[in-house]
Amino acid sequence: MDGWINMFNGKRGQTLAIAILSAIVFFIVGMLTINFMMDEITTTRTDLNCASAEDISDGTKLLCLAVDIGVPYWILLIFSVTIGAITARMLL
């Protein structure tokens, strides 16, 4: 238990606390932008006619797949940057 208390008392602890707070802010802002992205993704899917798989070409199918994979990649990016910001400060 003394290790946790000592970790937050020195300069390293202050840097870690700032890293955690900035990572939380980045996480919240990143998750809030998903709602804005979903409207654009829905509009793009409607314009590309992604619902009917028989009527579109292979290139359009690939583009629909790329549009659909955007949100999971965005979530992975947010998680990796958030965790990376915290662990980078812990390793210094």
C-alpha positions as CSV (number, residue, x, y, z in Angstrom):
1,M,0.0,0.0,0.0
2,D,2.9,2.4,0.6
3,G,4.0,1.9,-3.0
4,W,0.8,3.5,-4.2
5,I,1.1,6.4,-1.8
6,N,4.7,7.1,-2.7
7,M,4.0,6.9,-6.4
8,F,1.7,9.9,-6.2
9,N,3.9,12.1,-4.0
10,G,6.9,12.8,-6.3
11,K,7.2,14.3,-9.7
12,R,6.5,11.0,-11.3
13,G,3.2,10.8,-9.4
14,Q,2.2,14.3,-10.7
15,T,3.1,13.3,-14.2
16,L,1.0,10.1,-13.9
17,A,-2.0,12.0,-12.5
18,I,-1.8,14.5,-15.4
19,A,-1.5,11.6,-17.9
20,I,-4.5,9.8,-16.4
21,L,-6.6,13.0,-16.5
22,S,-5.6,13.8,-20.0
23,A,-6.3,10.3,-21.1
24,I,-9.8,10.4,-19.5
25,V,-10.5,13.7,-21.4
26,F,-9.3,12.2,-24.7
27,F,-11.4,9.1,-24.1
28,I,-14.6,11.1,-23.4
29,V,-14.0,13.4,-26.4
30,G,-13.3,10.4,-28.6
31,M,-16.4,8.6,-27.6
32,L,-18.5,11.7,-28.1
33,T,-17.3,12.0,-31.7
34,I,-18.7,8.6,-32.5
35,N,-22.3,10.0,-32.4
36,F,-21.3,12.6,-35.1
37,M,-19.6,9.9,-37.2
38,M,-22.7,7.6,-37.1
39,D,-24.8,10.2,-38.9
40,E,-22.3,10.5,-41.7
41,I,-21.8,6.7,-41.9
42,T,-25.6,6.2,-42.2
43,T,-25.8,8.9,-45.0
44,T,-22.9,7.3,-46.8
45,R,-24.4,3.8,-46.6
46,T,-27.7,5.1,-47.9
47,D,-26.0,7.0,-50.8
48,L,-23.9,3.9,-51.7
49,N,-27.0,1.6,-51.5
50,C,-25.1,-0.8,-49.2
51,A,-28.3,-2.5,-48.2
52,S,-28.8,-4.3,-51.5
53,A,-25.7,-6.5,-52.0
54,E,-26.9,-7.8,-55.4
55,D,-27.3,-4.5,-57.1
56,I,-23.9,-3.0,-56.4
57,S,-20.4,-3.7,-57.9
58,D,-17.5,-5.3,-56.1
59,G,-15.8,-2.0,-55.6
60,T,-18.9,-0.5,-54.0
61,K,-19.1,-3.5,-51.7
62,L,-15.5,-3.0,-50.6
63,L,-16.2,0.7,-50.0
64,C,-19.3,-0.2,-47.9
65,L,-17.1,-2.6,-45.9
66,A,-14.5,0.2,-45.4
67,V,-17.2,2.6,-44.2
68,D,-18.6,0.0,-41.8
69,I,-15.3,-0.8,-40.3
70,G,-14.6,2.9,-39.4
71,V,-16.3,2.9,-36.0
72,P,-14.6,-0.2,-34.6
73,Y,-11.2,1.2,-35.8
74,W,-12.0,4.5,-34.2
75,I,-12.8,2.9,-30.9
76,L,-9.6,0.8,-31.0
77,L,-7.7,4.0,-31.8
78,I,-9.2,5.8,-28.8
79,F,-8.4,2.9,-26.5
80,S,-4.9,2.5,-27.7
81,V,-4.1,6.2,-27.5
82,T,-5.6,6.4,-24.0
83,I,-3.8,3.4,-22.7
84,G,-0.6,4.5,-24.4
85,A,-0.7,7.9,-22.8
86,I,-1.0,6.4,-19.4
87,T,1.6,3.7,-19.8
88,A,4.1,6.0,-21.4
89,R,4.1,8.1,-18.3
90,M,4.4,5.1,-16.0
91,L,7.5,3.9,-17.9
92,L,9.3,7.2,-17.6
